[in-house]
Amino acid sequence: MVNMQTSQTMIGNVIILKILALVFSLFLLQGCTALVVGAVVGTAATVAIETAKVPFKVGGAVIDVVSDDDEEEDE
């Protein structure tokens, strides 16, 4: 009976040590995760901004083409 309780206590200690190791690892990796998430969010924001700029650039190019044609006809 004593032998069985000792083995159950050892198993409980091993489980507790595994949980503590996991929590410790998560705290260590928290900084890495923040850097990766920050980089992904920054890239997504840059892509969104550049995508929003495209219609204005195209519109400006169209206006330049149309206005150049009008000026040449006036001369």
C-alpha positions as CSV (number, residue, x, y, z in Angstrom):
1,M,0.0,0.0,0.0
2,V,2.8,2.4,0.8
3,N,4.5,1.6,-2.4
4,M,1.4,2.4,-4.5
5,Q,1.0,5.8,-2.7
6,T,4.6,6.6,-3.4
7,S,4.2,5.9,-7.1
8,Q,1.0,8.0,-7.3
9,T,2.8,10.9,-5.5
10,M,5.7,10.6,-8.0
11,I,3.3,10.7,-10.9
12,G,1.6,13.7,-9.5
13,N,4.9,15.5,-9.1
14,V,5.9,14.7,-12.7
15,I,2.6,16.1,-13.9
16,I,3.1,19.3,-11.9
17,L,6.7,19.7,-13.2
18,K,5.5,19.3,-16.8
19,I,2.8,21.9,-16.2
20,L,5.3,24.3,-14.7
21,A,7.7,23.7,-17.6
22,L,5.0,24.4,-20.1
23,V,4.0,27.7,-18.3
24,F,7.6,28.8,-18.1
25,S,8.1,28.0,-21.8
26,L,5.0,30.1,-22.7
27,F,6.4,33.0,-20.7
28,L,9.7,32.8,-22.5
29,L,8.1,32.5,-25.9
30,Q,5.7,35.4,-25.2
31,G,8.2,38.0,-26.5
32,C,8.9,36.0,-29.7
33,T,5.1,35.7,-30.3
34,A,4.7,39.5,-29.8
35,L,7.4,40.2,-32.4
36,V,5.9,37.8,-34.9
37,V,2.4,39.1,-34.5
38,G,3.7,42.7,-34.7
39,A,5.5,42.0,-37.9
40,V,2.4,40.3,-39.5
41,V,0.1,43.1,-38.4
42,G,2.6,45.7,-39.8
43,T,2.9,43.9,-43.1
44,A,-0.9,43.6,-43.4
45,A,-1.3,47.3,-42.7
46,T,1.3,48.2,-45.3
47,V,-0.5,46.0,-47.9
48,A,-3.9,47.5,-47.0
49,I,-2.5,51.1,-47.4
50,E,-0.8,50.4,-50.7
51,T,-4.0,48.7,-52.0
52,A,-6.0,51.7,-51.1
53,K,-3.6,54.0,-53.0
54,V,-3.8,52.1,-56.3
55,P,-7.2,53.5,-57.4
56,F,-6.0,57.0,-56.8
57,K,-2.9,56.5,-58.8
58,V,-4.8,54.9,-61.6
59,G,-7.3,57.8,-61.5
60,G,-4.6,60.3,-61.5
61,A,-3.0,58.7,-64.5
62,V,-6.3,58.7,-66.4
63,I,-6.8,62.3,-65.6
64,D,-3.3,63.1,-66.8
65,V,-3.9,61.3,-70.1
66,V,-7.2,63.0,-70.7
67,S,-6.0,66.4,-69.7
68,D,-2.9,66.1,-72.0
69,D,-5.1,65.3,-74.9
70,D,-7.3,68.3,-74.3
71,E,-4.4,70.7,-74.1
72,E,-2.9,69.5,-77.3
73,E,-6.2,70.0,-79.1
74,D,-6.5,73.6,-77.9
75,E,-3.1,74.6,-79.3
